[in-house]
Amino acid sequence: MIDRPANARLWTPATVQARPLSARERQVLRLIRAGGTLTRSQIIKHLDLSGPAIFRVTEDLSARGLIEIGEGVAHGRGQPSSSVRLIADSVVTAGLSVMTDAAEAVMINLAGEMLARANLAVDDMARATILPAFQDFIDQSLEARGLDRTRLGGIGVGLSGYFMDDGVQINTPTELDDWALIDLPSLLGRQFKCPAFVENIARAAAIGEALLGVGSWAPSFGFINVTAGLGGAIVIDGELMRGRIGNAGEIGAIPEMLGYPKPDLPSLIATLRAHDVHVTAIRDLLERYDERWPGVDVWVARMAPPLSLIAALMQHLLDVDAVVIGGRLPRPVIAQLVAAMRLPPGPTPPRRGLAKPAPQIVPAVLDSTAAAVGAASAFLKHQYF
């Protein structure tokens, strides 16, 4: 077992470290973020905490500039209760997703609102090109919002590949050799002078779904990420499951190990070409996708069984509320997959007329920006929620 710090993927300069929020402050902040404007009395009822405790927590959060305390609101008898609301732009974060052929940047605020997004993809996907473009994106987005640089709490990067034994270095696909096997959190932290997180692309997307997507009703879910490859992630009770070094949920090898085809974008392109649809690359597929193209139904019929098997594994091993299909597939194709997938029946027949509860199979709420949103959200999750 490797002895590694819990924050192995986080680089934080000492100059920006402040007292972390307590568990109670995080609990209150999560509730305010989910509920919008609330009164202190409503928070007391939701969290079953005493009035003095909620008063102290909300005063502390207000002093940190994270919430605004308003005038009293009357609810029935008794003294009016002060309203509280999140100051959405008190903290903003920026996220970057880097894949073999795509790079997207987003900026979100404490409320999870997307303030800006941009496509940063270039032909060679080199760090020397992408990172300066990401810095320009951050500067321009802050200026457009009228925000000072001090509002930038941190950055996150979602990167294709898997973590190595140190839980820091990512072994990327060969197309991203420039990003491979380096201490990226430290490099980013020094370059951008703020806390920096690095996560695998599928798990970054799952963080985004947990905070801003299906996590609103499914606290536990398995995430299947269909891109240039096949990836996955596990969220249990709202928390991303990392495993020993950060590779939990890595499902990419399962279909081929069991004799199934691998569901990914290259296989979709190959199927389309076999049906005389001339698609040059993933970017071309996504820009020109047409639901009338022949071959899509064939691909969906071939890929629904291996994806159904993975969903069944998630059902039986993890007991999740949902299995979420996301990634860079066109949304209509995701919808077709969801409709075609079937959880295979187990060997045990229903007892007393009742089958074993099964998760819902659903499309991701977030679009292809999910990984960048999740990378940006990683800082908020770590520091505030």
BAMI-460219 format. One record per residue (C-alpha): z, x, y. Coordinates in steps of 0.05 Angstrom, whole numbers, always signed. Layout:
@up:Z&east:X&north:Y;
...
//
This chain:
@up:+0&east:+0&north:+0;
@up:-20&east:+28&north:+67;
@up:+34&east:+30&north:+120;
@up:+0&east:+7&north:+184;
@up:+26&east:-24&north:+248;
@up:+16&east:-99&north:+257;
@up:-27&east:-86&north:+318;
@up:-74&east:-37&north:+285;
@up:-134&east:-70&north:+316;
@up:-104&east:-75&north:+386;
@up:-105&east:-21&north:+439;
@up:-61&east:-35&north:+499;
@up:-49&east:+14&north:+557;
@up:+25&east:+19&north:+575;
@up:+9&east:+1&north:+647;
@up:-10&east:-70&north:+629;
@up:+44&east:-85&north:+578;
@up:+93&east:-138&north:+601;
@up:+149&east:-175&north:+567;
@up:+116&east:-214&north:+511;
@up:+125&east:-289&north:+511;
@up:+181&east:-314&north:+467;
@up:+167&east:-360&north:+408;
@up:+194&east:-419&north:+449;
@up:+151&east:-402&north:+509;
@up:+89&east:-398&north:+464;
@up:+108&east:-465&north:+433;
@up:+113&east:-498&north:+501;
@up:+49&east:-465&north:+526;
@up:+10&east:-488&north:+465;
@up:+34&east:-559&north:+476;
@up:+15&east:-559&north:+550;
@up:-53&east:-529&north:+533;
@up:-66&east:-584&north:+482;
@up:-38&east:-641&north:+522;
@up:-61&east:-627&north:+592;
@up:-12&east:-648&north:+646;
@up:+55&east:-666&north:+615;
@up:+124&east:-682&north:+641;
@up:+185&east:-642&north:+620;
@up:+212&east:-705&north:+586;
@up:+149&east:-710&north:+544;
@up:+156&east:-637&north:+524;
@up:+228&east:-650&north:+504;
@up:+207&east:-708&north:+459;
@up:+150&east:-669&north:+427;
@up:+190&east:-606&north:+412;
@up:+259&east:-636&north:+401;
@up:+291&east:-585&north:+448;
@up:+345&east:-596&north:+499;
@up:+331&east:-611&north:+572;
@up:+362&east:-546&north:+597;
@up:+322&east:-505&north:+547;
@up:+256&east:-537&north:+570;
@up:+276&east:-529&north:+643;
@up:+288&east:-454&north:+632;
@up:+224&east:-443&north:+593;
@up:+180&east:-480&north:+643;
@up:+212&east:-444&north:+701;
@up:+198&east:-377&north:+667;
@up:+126&east:-395&north:+652;
@up:+117&east:-417&north:+724;
@up:+146&east:-352&north:+749;
@up:+94&east:-315&north:+708;
@up:+40&east:-355&north:+741;
@up:+17&east:-390&north:+677;
@up:+36&east:-462&north:+693;
@up:+46&east:-504&north:+755;
@up:+106&east:-550&north:+763;
@up:+90&east:-612&north:+802;
@up:+127&east:-672&north:+830;
@up:+171&east:-717&north:+788;
@up:+140&east:-773&north:+748;
@up:+181&east:-835&north:+732;
@up:+181&east:-861&north:+661;
@up:+226&east:-920&north:+655;
@up:+299&east:-913&north:+675;
@up:+330&east:-848&north:+697;
@up:+310&east:-791&north:+742;
@up:+236&east:-775&north:+749;
@up:+213&east:-717&north:+706;
@up:+173&east:-660&north:+735;
@up:+101&east:-653&north:+713;
@up:+74&east:-587&north:+687;
@up:+3&east:-564&north:+676;
@up:-33&east:-501&north:+656;
@up:-62&east:-457&north:+710;
@up:-127&east:-447&north:+673;
@up:-153&east:-386&north:+710;
@up:-87&east:-350&north:+711;
@up:-114&east:-307&north:+655;
@up:-186&east:-297&north:+633;
@up:-213&east:-258&north:+574;
@up:-282&east:-233&north:+554;
@up:-311&east:-231&north:+485;
@up:-371&east:-195&north:+456;
@up:-404&east:-207&north:+389;
@up:-448&east:-152&north:+360;
@up:-494&east:-164&north:+301;
@up:-554&east:-128&north:+274;
@up:-602&east:-164&north:+320;
@up:-558&east:-202&north:+369;
@up:-505&east:-191&north:+421;
@up:-472&east:-246&north:+461;
@up:-418&east:-243&north:+514;
@up:-372&east:-299&north:+539;
@up:-315&east:-306&north:+587;
@up:-261&east:-358&north:+576;
@up:-197&east:-376&north:+611;
@up:-127&east:-393&north:+587;
@up:-147&east:-465&north:+575;
@up:-204&east:-443&north:+530;
@up:-258&east:-464&north:+580;
@up:-322&east:-423&north:+577;
@up:-334&east:-394&north:+646;
@up:-396&east:-354&north:+631;
@up:-441&east:-331&north:+574;
@up:-499&east:-283&north:+568;
@up:-547&east:-255&north:+516;
@up:-540&east:-179&north:+516;
@up:-585&east:-163&north:+456;
@up:-630&east:-102&north:+461;
@up:-677&east:-70&north:+410;
@up:-632&east:-13&north:+388;
@up:-563&east:-48&north:+396;
@up:-533&east:+19&north:+417;
@up:-463&east:+23&north:+447;
@up:-491&east:+63&north:+506;
@up:-532&east:+3&north:+525;
@up:-490&east:-56&north:+503;
@up:-422&east:-35&north:+532;
@up:-446&east:-22&north:+603;
@up:-482&east:-90&north:+601;
@up:-417&east:-121&north:+578;
@up:-380&east:-89&north:+636;
@up:-432&east:-115&north:+685;
@up:-425&east:-184&north:+653;
@up:-349&east:-183&north:+664;
@up:-355&east:-159&north:+736;
@up:-408&east:-211&north:+754;
@up:-370&east:-268&north:+719;
@up:-306&east:-252&north:+755;
@up:-342&east:-249&north:+822;
@up:-378&east:-314&north:+809;
@up:-311&east:-348&north:+794;
@up:-278&east:-316&north:+854;
@up:-227&east:-280&north:+811;
@up:-195&east:-213&north:+820;
@up:-202&east:-160&north:+765;
@up:-127&east:-166&north:+752;
@up:-140&east:-235&north:+722;
@up:-176&east:-202&north:+663;
@up:-122&east:-201&north:+609;
@up:-162&east:-167&north:+555;
@up:-227&east:-163&north:+517;
@up:-248&east:-173&north:+445;
@up:-307&east:-151&north:+403;
@up:-331&east:-185&north:+339;
@up:-371&east:-136&north:+298;
@up:-412&east:-144&north:+234;
@up:-382&east:-105&north:+176;
@up:-317&east:-96&north:+138;
@up:-253&east:-58&north:+154;
@up:-236&east:+8&north:+120;
@up:-168&east:+28&north:+94;
@up:-138&east:+44&north:+163;
@up:-150&east:-28&north:+185;
@up:-184&east:-2&north:+249;
@up:-252&east:+27&north:+231;
@up:-307&east:-21&north:+212;
@up:-362&east:-1&north:+164;
@up:-421&east:-36&north:+196;
@up:-492&east:-50&north:+170;
@up:-538&east:+9&north:+177;
@up:-572&east:-22&north:+237;
@up:-506&east:-14&north:+275;
@up:-493&east:+58&north:+256;
@up:-473&east:+74&north:+327;
@up:-413&east:+26&north:+320;
@up:-390&east:+48&north:+251;
@up:-327&east:+83&north:+229;
@up:-297&east:+96&north:+297;
@up:-232&east:+76&north:+330;
@up:-266&east:+23&north:+371;
@up:-203&east:-11&north:+399;
@up:-181&east:+55&north:+431;
@up:-250&east:+70&north:+457;
@up:-257&east:+1&north:+488;
@up:-187&east:+2&north:+516;
@up:-199&east:+67&north:+552;
@up:-268&east:+47&north:+577;
@up:-248&east:-23&north:+601;
@up:-176&east:-6&north:+620;
@up:-146&east:-68&north:+588;
@up:-122&east:-91&north:+519;
@up:-179&east:-90&north:+469;
@up:-185&east:-126&north:+403;
@up:-236&east:-114&north:+348;
@up:-250&east:-163&north:+292;
@up:-301&east:-175&north:+238;
@up:-355&east:-224&north:+261;
@up:-338&east:-281&north:+212;
@up:-263&east:-277&north:+225;
@up:-275&east:-275&north:+300;
@up:-316&east:-339&north:+294;
@up:-260&east:-370&north:+253;
@up:-209&east:-354&north:+309;
@up:-255&east:-390&north:+357;
@up:-258&east:-451&north:+311;
@up:-183&east:-450&north:+302;
@up:-169&east:-451&north:+376;
@up:-227&east:-492&north:+404;
@up:-261&east:-526&north:+345;
@up:-240&east:-557&north:+279;
@up:-171&east:-528&north:+287;
@up:-155&east:-589&north:+331;
@up:-150&east:-631&north:+268;
@up:-153&east:-582&north:+210;
@up:-98&east:-530&north:+215;
@up:-120&east:-499&north:+149;
@up:-193&east:-486&north:+134;
@up:-242&east:-439&north:+100;
@up:-298&east:-414&north:+144;
@up:-368&east:-397&north:+117;
@up:-409&east:-356&north:+166;
@up:-484&east:-355&north:+152;
@up:-520&east:-302&north:+194;
@up:-562&east:-241&north:+175;
@up:-511&east:-237&north:+119;
@up:-458&east:-282&north:+89;
@up:-386&east:-278&north:+112;
@up:-323&east:-318&north:+110;
@up:-252&east:-325&north:+136;
@up:-188&east:-363&north:+120;
@up:-144&east:-399&north:+170;
@up:-77&east:-427&north:+144;
@up:-32&east:-468&north:+189;
@up:-71&east:-444&north:+250;
@up:-64&east:-370&north:+233;
@up:-121&east:-324&north:+211;
@up:-105&east:-294&north:+143;
@up:-121&east:-220&north:+145;
@up:-103&east:-193&north:+77;
@up:-83&east:-120&north:+66;
@up:-131&east:-88&north:+116;
@up:-166&east:-146&north:+149;
@up:-220&east:-166&north:+99;
@up:-190&east:-231&north:+72;
@up:-243&east:-284&north:+62;
@up:-299&east:-235&north:+48;
@up:-345&east:-280&north:+7;
@up:-412&east:-247&north:+16;
@up:-417&east:-218&north:-54;
@up:-394&east:-279&north:-92;
@up:-460&east:-317&north:-100;
@up:-499&east:-258&north:-129;
@up:-441&east:-237&north:-173;
@up:-446&east:-305&north:-206;
@up:-521&east:-307&north:-210;
@up:-536&east:-349&north:-149;
@up:-581&east:-333&north:-90;
@up:-547&east:-309&north:-27;
@up:-548&east:-359&north:+31;
@up:-567&east:-321&north:+93;
@up:-620&east:-322&north:+147;
@up:-666&east:-270&north:+114;
@up:-671&east:-315&north:+53;
@up:-688&east:-374&north:+97;
@up:-743&east:-333&north:+131;
@up:-770&east:-312&north:+63;
@up:-772&east:-385&north:+40;
@up:-808&east:-406&north:+103;
@up:-860&east:-351&north:+96;
@up:-871&east:-373&north:+24;
@up:-889&east:-441&north:+53;
@up:-938&east:-411&north:+103;
@up:-890&east:-414&north:+163;
@up:-900&east:-347&north:+197;
@up:-832&east:-326&north:+224;
@up:-827&east:-253&north:+247;
@up:-752&east:-244&north:+251;
@up:-685&east:-280&north:+259;
@up:-692&east:-285&north:+334;
@up:-761&east:-315&north:+326;
@up:-734&east:-365&north:+275;
@up:-678&east:-388&north:+322;
@up:-723&east:-393&north:+383;
@up:-779&east:-431&north:+350;
@up:-744&east:-471&north:+296;
@up:-777&east:-537&north:+280;
@up:-746&east:-589&north:+235;
@up:-815&east:-607&north:+210;
@up:-827&east:-538&north:+180;
@up:-840&east:-540&north:+105;
@up:-793&east:-500&north:+62;
@up:-727&east:-517&north:+96;
@up:-711&east:-571&north:+45;
@up:-727&east:-523&north:-11;
@up:-679&east:-471&north:+18;
@up:-624&east:-522&north:+28;
@up:-631&east:-546&north:-44;
@up:-625&east:-474&north:-69;
@up:-567&east:-455&north:-25;
@up:-523&east:-517&north:-30;
@up:-499&east:-500&north:-101;
@up:-472&east:-429&north:-85;
@up:-441&east:-455&north:-21;
@up:-410&east:-513&north:-59;
@up:-380&east:-463&north:-108;
@up:-350&east:-423&north:-51;
@up:-322&east:-487&north:-22;
@up:-291&east:-505&north:-89;
@up:-258&east:-436&north:-93;
@up:-229&east:-447&north:-24;
@up:-205&east:-516&north:-46;
@up:-169&east:-492&north:-108;
@up:-144&east:-425&north:-85;
@up:-125&east:-441&north:-13;
@up:-113&east:-517&north:-10;
@up:-148&east:-524&north:+57;
@up:-160&east:-585&north:+100;
@up:-233&east:-568&north:+110;
@up:-289&east:-521&north:+93;
@up:-329&east:-505&north:+156;
@up:-402&east:-484&north:+155;
@up:-420&east:-442&north:+216;
@up:-458&east:-381&north:+238;
@up:-528&east:-374&north:+268;
@up:-565&east:-425&north:+227;
@up:-601&east:-478&north:+268;
@up:-555&east:-538&north:+276;
@up:-601&east:-585&north:+238;
@up:-600&east:-538&north:+178;
@up:-524&east:-535&north:+179;
@up:-524&east:-611&north:+179;
@up:-571&east:-612&north:+119;
@up:-527&east:-563&north:+81;
@up:-464&east:-603&north:+95;
@up:-498&east:-666&north:+70;
@up:-524&east:-631&north:+7;
@up:-460&east:-595&north:-14;
@up:-418&east:-625&north:-68;
@up:-351&east:-601&north:-93;
@up:-359&east:-594&north:-168;
@up:-311&east:-638&north:-208;
@up:-255&east:-601&north:-243;
@up:-243&east:-604&north:-318;
@up:-183&east:-649&north:-308;
@up:-201&east:-723&north:-301;
@up:-167&east:-765&north:-247;
@up:-96&east:-784&north:-265;
@up:-72&east:-855&north:-254;
@up:-139&east:-868&north:-221;
@up:-127&east:-813&north:-169;
@up:-169&east:-750&north:-163;
@up:-142&east:-685&north:-135;
@up:-147&east:-686&north:-58;
@up:-207&east:-648&north:-33;
@up:-223&east:-616&north:+34;
@up:-276&east:-643&north:+80;
@up:-340&east:-602&north:+86;
@up:-359&east:-602&north:+159;
@up:-404&east:-565&north:+208;
@up:-373&east:-517&north:+257;
@up:-358&east:-546&north:+326;
@up:-376&east:-483&north:+363;
@up:-448&east:-457&north:+365;
@up:-472&east:-386&north:+355;
@up:-425&east:-363&north:+410;
@up:-366&east:-376&north:+364;
@up:-356&east:-302&north:+347;
@up:-356&east:-281&north:+420;
@up:-310&east:-339&north:+437;
@up:-264&east:-320&north:+379;
@up:-263&east:-247&north:+400;
@up:-243&east:-268&north:+470;
@up:-192&east:-317&north:+442;
@up:-159&east:-263&north:+400;
@up:-124&east:-236&north:+461;
@up:-99&east:-305&north:+482;
@up:-75&east:-318&north:+411;
@up:-39&east:-252&north:+408;
@up:-7&east:-254&north:+477;
@up:+3&east:-328&north:+493;
@up:-5&east:-376&north:+435;
//
